[in-house]
């Protein structure tokens, strides 16, 4: 499965991982949680469900349209495709990869 991995203080990277829960948990370092904060409703941000509670390193802010911080993600996370008509995560489509690489190269991400 092709994903975009985002680590604190690093630029995002495209990676291929096995399409398994274990591979996804390894990327985020624990239980996974998917959130959908983007204008593209089929793009999932998958993070460590307990990242804030475990004190993982703050990674990226999510900014609203007024540039105010509305949330932040702690620890490593990844982006993948999660179409509404499927129960599974899928590879990120090539037409969205560059858009999200650019979006997450900034310190904050506008949603």
Residue, then its C-alpha position, 0 to 999 in steps of 0.5 A: x500500500x502506498x502511503x505518505x509518512x510524516x515524522x516530526x521535524x522531517x519532510x513527508x516521504x512516500x513509502x510502500x508498506x504491507x497492507x496489514x494492521x501490524x504494518x500500520x501500527x508499526x508506522x505510528x508506534x501503537x494503536x491506529x486512529x483515522x481522522x478525516x480533516x481534509x477537503x478531500x473526504x477520502x483522504x485519511x490521516x492515520x495516527x497513534x490513537x494515544x499519541x498525545x496521552x503518551x507524550x509523543x513528540x508534537x508533529x504538525x498543527x492542523x490550522x483552520x481557514x483563519x490560520x488558527x490552530x484547531x488541533x495538533x498531531x503527536x508522533x509519526x502519522x501517515x496519509x492514505x486513501x480511504x474511499x467511503x464505499x470501502x471498509x479498507x485503507x488503500x494506496x494514496x492515488x498518484x494525483x493526490x500524492x504531490x498535493x499532500x506532500x506540499x501541504x505537509x511540508x509546511x509547519x501547519x496544515x490548513x484544513 
